[in-house]
Amino acid sequence: MIMEGTEPTGPERMTQNYMIDIELEFFDTIHNFLRSSEELRDAAALCDDDPVKQEMVSFVAPDFNKMWARSEGIKVMIKTDYSKNKEFIMEEMKIITHKNLEIAEKIKNRLGPLTTDEKFN
């Protein structure tokens, strides 16, 4: 127990710092995962329900479907036994985050010149 006004030392401080690092990594992973999902949503919105634009980006569908399936898989793992699968879940989230950003970038590159939304140009 840490008393007010005292600073932990030795193993107690190392444990405290380790826990802070784990928590920061967890929150960073979650934040990046959510940000990548938002990026992907915004990129997909460039299609504006236009069948021509949807066809133009259909090449990303296989990758998108794989990432969707992986996301659903980790959702199940989180619900069933997060503590047992924590490391795997965190690594999967990092992979999905990276792929989501790649897919969003491909969509923006393909449709960006067709949009007047300055956010994407």
One Martini backbone bead per residue (centre of mass of N, CA, C, O) as a GRO file, in nm:
protein
  121
    1MET     BB    1   0.098   0.035   0.021
    2ILE     BB    2   0.039   0.376  -0.046
    3MET     BB    3   0.132   0.659   0.092
    4GLU     BB    4   0.093   0.967   0.137
    5GLY     BB    5   0.395   1.111   0.009
    6THR     BB    6   0.491   0.844  -0.119
    7GLU     BB    7   0.734   0.655  -0.294
    8PRO     BB    8   0.786   0.398  -0.471
    9THR     BB    9   1.005   0.114  -0.452
   10GLY     BB   10   1.134  -0.105  -0.640
   11PRO     BB   11   0.919  -0.356  -0.704
   12GLU     BB   12   0.671  -0.174  -0.671
   13ARG     BB   13   0.745   0.023  -0.898
   14MET     BB   14   0.770  -0.183  -1.127
   15THR     BB   15   0.479  -0.282  -1.112
   16GLN     BB   16   0.344  -0.011  -1.158
   17ASN     BB   17   0.475   0.049  -1.436
   18TYR     BB   18   0.378  -0.205  -1.579
   19MET     BB   19   0.073  -0.146  -1.549
   20ILE     BB   20   0.075   0.120  -1.701
   21ASP     BB   21   0.182   0.007  -1.970
   22ILE     BB   22  -0.053  -0.188  -2.018
   23GLU     BB   23  -0.280   0.022  -2.012
   24LEU     BB   24  -0.172   0.197  -2.243
   25GLU     BB   25  -0.173  -0.022  -2.458
   26PHE     BB   26  -0.471  -0.084  -2.442
   27PHE     BB   27  -0.578   0.204  -2.508
   28ASP     BB   28  -0.428   0.237  -2.775
   29THR     BB   29  -0.553  -0.004  -2.918
   30ILE     BB   30  -0.846   0.084  -2.895
   31HIS     BB   31  -0.819   0.360  -3.026
   32ASN     BB   32  -0.703   0.261  -3.300
   33PHE     BB   33  -0.935   0.075  -3.370
   34LEU     BB   34  -1.156   0.293  -3.376
   35ARG     BB   35  -1.018   0.480  -3.581
   36SER     BB   36  -1.012   0.272  -3.815
   37SER     BB   37  -1.319   0.239  -3.831
   38GLU     BB   38  -1.374   0.535  -3.897
   39GLU     BB   39  -1.208   0.551  -4.157
   40LEU     BB   40  -1.365   0.331  -4.305
   41ARG     BB   41  -1.640   0.464  -4.292
   42ASP     BB   42  -1.562   0.727  -4.440
   43ALA     BB   43  -1.470   0.592  -4.700
   44ALA     BB   44  -1.738   0.442  -4.763
   45ALA     BB   45  -1.908   0.712  -4.786
   46LEU     BB   46  -1.805   0.787  -5.076
   47CYS     BB   47  -2.025   0.613  -5.231
   48ASP     BB   48  -2.323   0.715  -5.187
   49ASP     BB   49  -2.490   0.467  -5.301
   50ASP     BB   50  -2.310   0.415  -5.556
   51PRO     BB   51  -2.267   0.165  -5.781
   52VAL     BB   52  -2.011   0.263  -5.922
   53LYS     BB   53  -1.838   0.312  -5.670
   54GLN     BB   54  -1.869   0.029  -5.554
   55GLU     BB   55  -1.726  -0.107  -5.794
   56MET     BB   56  -1.451   0.048  -5.766
   57VAL     BB   57  -1.419  -0.096  -5.452
   58SER     BB   58  -1.456  -0.416  -5.469
   59PHE     BB   59  -1.152  -0.509  -5.425
   60VAL     BB   60  -1.186  -0.486  -5.091
   61ALA     BB   61  -1.388  -0.707  -4.996
   62PRO     BB   62  -1.210  -0.946  -4.903
   63ASP     BB   63  -1.061  -0.790  -4.679
   64PHE     BB   64  -1.306  -0.691  -4.528
   65ASN     BB   65  -1.427  -0.971  -4.461
   66LYS     BB   66  -1.185  -1.069  -4.295
   67MET     BB   67  -1.195  -0.841  -4.080
   68TRP     BB   68  -1.479  -0.892  -3.988
   69ALA     BB   69  -1.434  -1.184  -3.891
   70ARG     BB   70  -1.214  -1.115  -3.685
   71SER     BB   71  -1.385  -0.924  -3.516
   72GLU     BB   72  -1.598  -1.133  -3.438
   73GLY     BB   73  -1.402  -1.325  -3.298
   74ILE     BB   74  -1.307  -1.127  -3.072
   75LYS     BB   75  -1.583  -1.075  -2.957
   76VAL     BB   76  -1.625  -1.361  -2.852
   77MET     BB   77  -1.369  -1.377  -2.677
   78ILE     BB   78  -1.445  -1.146  -2.489
   79LYS     BB   79  -1.713  -1.276  -2.383
   80THR     BB   80  -1.592  -1.556  -2.281
   81ASP     BB   81  -1.238  -1.509  -2.241
   82TYR     BB   82  -1.037  -1.262  -2.204
   83SER     BB   83  -0.803  -1.340  -2.006
   84LYS     BB   84  -0.709  -1.591  -2.178
   85ASN     BB   85  -0.701  -1.397  -2.471
   86LYS     BB   86  -0.562  -1.118  -2.455
   87GLU     BB   87  -0.309  -1.128  -2.640
   88PHE     BB   88  -0.453  -1.215  -2.897
   89ILE     BB   89  -0.654  -0.983  -2.912
   90MET     BB   90  -0.448  -0.754  -2.931
   91GLU     BB   91  -0.312  -0.852  -3.192
   92GLU     BB   92  -0.564  -0.854  -3.369
   93MET     BB   93  -0.629  -0.553  -3.339
   94LYS     BB   94  -0.369  -0.456  -3.478
   95ILE     BB   95  -0.417  -0.592  -3.750
   96ILE     BB   96  -0.693  -0.468  -3.811
   97THR     BB   97  -0.609  -0.177  -3.800
   98HIS     BB   98  -0.411  -0.185  -4.034
   99LYS     BB   99  -0.611  -0.291  -4.251
  100ASN     BB  100  -0.822  -0.069  -4.230
  101LEU     BB  101  -0.631   0.158  -4.323
  102GLU     BB  102  -0.566   0.036  -4.596
  103ILE     BB  103  -0.853   0.024  -4.708
  104ALA     BB  104  -0.919   0.324  -4.678
  105GLU     BB  105  -0.692   0.421  -4.865
  106LYS     BB  106  -0.789   0.278  -5.121
  107ILE     BB  107  -1.059   0.421  -5.138
  108LYS     BB  108  -0.957   0.714  -5.144
  109ASN     BB  109  -0.780   0.682  -5.396
  110ARG     BB  110  -1.019   0.604  -5.586
  111LEU     BB  111  -1.248   0.839  -5.483
  112GLY     BB  112  -1.128   1.120  -5.418
  113PRO     BB  113  -1.146   1.261  -5.711
  114LEU     BB  114  -1.484   1.245  -5.692
  115THR     BB  115  -1.476   1.444  -5.458
  116THR     BB  116  -1.573   1.750  -5.261
  117ASP     BB  117  -1.446   1.658  -5.002
  118GLU     BB  118  -1.188   1.804  -4.828
  119LYS     BB  119  -1.111   1.573  -4.629
  120PHE     BB  120  -1.005   1.383  -4.895
  121ASN     BB  121  -0.806   1.610  -5.057
   0.00000   0.00000   0.00000
